[in-house]
Amino acid sequence: MIRYRSVSDIQLSYHSRNSDFSKTCGFDEWRYDELLDIDENRLAHEILFASGASVRIELENQMISLVKK
C-alpha cells in the first residue's frame, strides 16, 4: 500500500483513440512507475498503465510511505 500526504496535484490522462481504455473496467495492469524530483521541496510519482492511462501525483518531499499489509 502506498500512502501519500501533502498532495498538491493529481493529474490523470489517457488517449481514448490510442488505447482500449474506454473498453476496460479500469486502468488495466500497472506497468511502470517512477519517482521524479521536481525541485528541492516536491516529488512526483508517475504511474503508467497498460491501457495507456497515466496518473501523476505531486507531493512534498518525504510525504510518501510504503506500508506492508
Backbone bond lengths (Angstrom), bond angles and torsions (degrees), N, CA, C in turn:
res aa  C-N    CA-C-N  psi(-1)  N-CA   C-N-CA  omega(-1)  CA-C   N-CA-C  phi
1 M - - - 1.435 - - 1.530 107.26 -
2 I 1.289 115.53 138.79 1.462 121.81 177.38 1.521 107.55 -111.96
3 R 1.326 115.75 129.87 1.464 120.80 176.98 1.524 108.78 -115.25
4 Y 1.313 115.44 130.82 1.461 121.85 177.44 1.529 108.29 -111.45
5 R 1.322 116.52 139.36 1.460 122.09 172.77 1.517 107.44 -127.95
6 S 1.298 116.49 155.63 1.468 122.90 179.00 1.528 112.15 56.62
7 V 1.326 115.76 45.46 1.467 121.38 178.07 1.519 108.90 -73.03
8 S 1.336 116.55 129.23 1.457 120.22 179.82 1.530 112.94 -103.22
9 D 1.347 117.32 -21.27 1.464 119.82 -178.10 1.522 109.70 -161.16
10 I 1.328 116.17 142.86 1.469 122.32 172.87 1.519 106.83 -130.20
11 Q 1.332 116.06 128.52 1.465 120.91 178.79 1.522 108.98 -122.63
12 L 1.306 116.15 132.07 1.455 123.13 177.33 1.512 107.21 -120.04
13 S 1.325 116.67 129.57 1.466 118.32 177.35 1.523 110.34 -141.54
14 Y 1.313 115.02 148.01 1.456 122.68 172.23 1.517 108.18 -159.32
15 H 1.303 114.99 156.09 1.465 121.50 -178.64 1.521 107.24 -116.80
16 S 1.307 116.48 99.42 1.464 120.47 -173.87 1.527 112.71 -63.28
17 R 1.324 118.24 -27.31 1.468 119.64 178.46 1.521 111.66 -71.70
18 N 1.328 116.48 -30.57 1.464 120.77 -174.65 1.515 113.44 -98.62
19 S 1.322 118.67 3.44 1.457 119.62 -178.07 1.517 110.07 -147.33
20 D 1.311 115.07 173.50 1.454 121.51 176.05 1.523 111.30 -96.58
21 F 1.324 117.72 25.11 1.466 120.84 -177.12 1.522 111.40 -55.26
22 S 1.331 117.27 -41.55 1.459 120.63 -177.21 1.530 112.08 -67.45
23 K 1.330 118.30 -18.79 1.463 121.97 -178.66 1.527 112.52 -96.70
24 T 1.330 117.68 -10.02 1.461 120.63 -178.42 1.516 110.23 -91.15
25 C 1.301 115.39 167.90 1.463 121.21 177.96 1.521 110.49 -98.82
26 G 1.292 117.65 23.88 1.456 121.32 -179.00 1.509 109.86 168.23
27 F 1.305 114.80 -152.03 1.457 120.48 -177.39 1.525 112.77 -86.71
28 D 1.323 117.78 -11.61 1.456 123.60 -175.24 1.523 108.74 76.89
29 E 1.300 119.12 -160.23 1.461 122.32 -173.90 1.523 112.53 -72.48
30 W 1.321 114.96 143.27 1.464 123.07 173.75 1.519 105.41 -73.53
31 R 1.309 118.28 115.20 1.462 122.29 -174.82 1.521 113.68 -97.92
32 Y 1.323 117.05 -44.15 1.458 120.04 -170.33 1.524 108.45 -156.37
33 D 1.307 116.28 144.45 1.458 118.79 173.77 1.519 109.81 -148.21
34 E 1.316 114.91 159.29 1.457 119.79 177.19 1.508 110.43 -153.39
35 L 1.332 115.01 151.34 1.461 122.26 172.88 1.511 107.50 -97.54
36 L 1.317 116.21 128.63 1.457 121.96 -177.91 1.517 110.01 -113.36
37 D 1.305 116.63 136.58 1.455 122.71 176.81 1.525 107.48 -88.92
38 I 1.327 117.61 106.50 1.460 121.47 -178.48 1.526 110.35 -78.42
39 D 1.316 115.98 -51.99 1.464 122.14 175.47 1.529 107.88 -157.19
40 E 1.328 118.07 -167.05 1.462 121.40 -177.31 1.522 113.41 -60.62
41 N 1.310 116.62 -27.16 1.460 120.67 -172.19 1.517 115.49 -109.71
42 R 1.342 117.98 -10.18 1.461 119.79 -173.29 1.521 112.95 -132.95
43 L 1.338 114.50 146.88 1.464 123.93 173.23 1.526 108.56 -121.21
44 A 1.314 116.01 161.35 1.465 121.33 171.09 1.520 107.48 -131.91
45 H 1.317 116.41 137.62 1.462 122.38 173.01 1.512 106.33 -109.52
46 E 1.323 116.33 115.24 1.458 121.07 -178.92 1.524 108.65 -109.73
47 I 1.337 116.29 129.60 1.457 122.75 -177.19 1.523 108.30 -121.95
48 L 1.326 116.32 127.79 1.463 122.15 178.84 1.529 108.85 -110.59
49 F 1.335 116.27 134.23 1.456 122.47 -176.95 1.524 110.88 -110.94
50 A 1.329 116.33 159.28 1.466 121.99 -178.94 1.525 112.14 -61.01
51 S 1.319 117.55 -27.33 1.464 121.29 -179.08 1.526 112.80 -72.05
52 G 1.330 117.00 -11.49 1.454 120.74 -174.95 1.518 112.48 100.30
53 A 1.328 116.70 -8.55 1.460 121.23 178.09 1.523 110.13 -74.89
54 S 1.311 115.40 154.66 1.460 120.18 174.12 1.529 109.02 -141.86
55 V 1.322 114.63 151.04 1.456 122.37 177.04 1.517 106.85 -127.69
56 R 1.317 115.88 133.23 1.466 121.84 176.79 1.519 107.36 -124.63
57 I 1.335 115.93 122.82 1.449 122.58 -178.33 1.520 107.83 -117.18
58 E 1.327 116.63 119.68 1.463 121.00 179.50 1.522 108.97 -102.59
59 L 1.324 116.12 136.79 1.447 121.36 -177.04 1.520 110.71 -151.87
60 E 1.319 115.06 167.40 1.457 119.72 177.95 1.528 109.57 -70.56
61 N 1.326 116.05 149.67 1.467 121.02 176.21 1.523 109.92 -52.66
62 Q 1.304 115.98 143.58 1.459 124.53 175.85 1.520 112.99 63.66
63 M 1.331 117.39 25.66 1.457 120.74 176.99 1.530 110.70 -113.94
64 I 1.321 116.11 34.09 1.463 121.59 176.82 1.523 107.34 -131.31
65 S 1.311 116.63 140.46 1.460 119.71 177.47 1.518 109.18 -141.72
66 L 1.312 115.51 147.26 1.459 122.18 176.89 1.524 107.37 -106.63
67 V 1.316 116.22 130.28 1.455 121.37 -176.30 1.524 108.28 -123.18
68 K 1.315 117.01 124.97 1.458 121.26 177.86 1.520 108.76 -85.86
69 K 1.321 115.82 126.93 1.469 120.59 179.77 1.497 110.86 -97.80
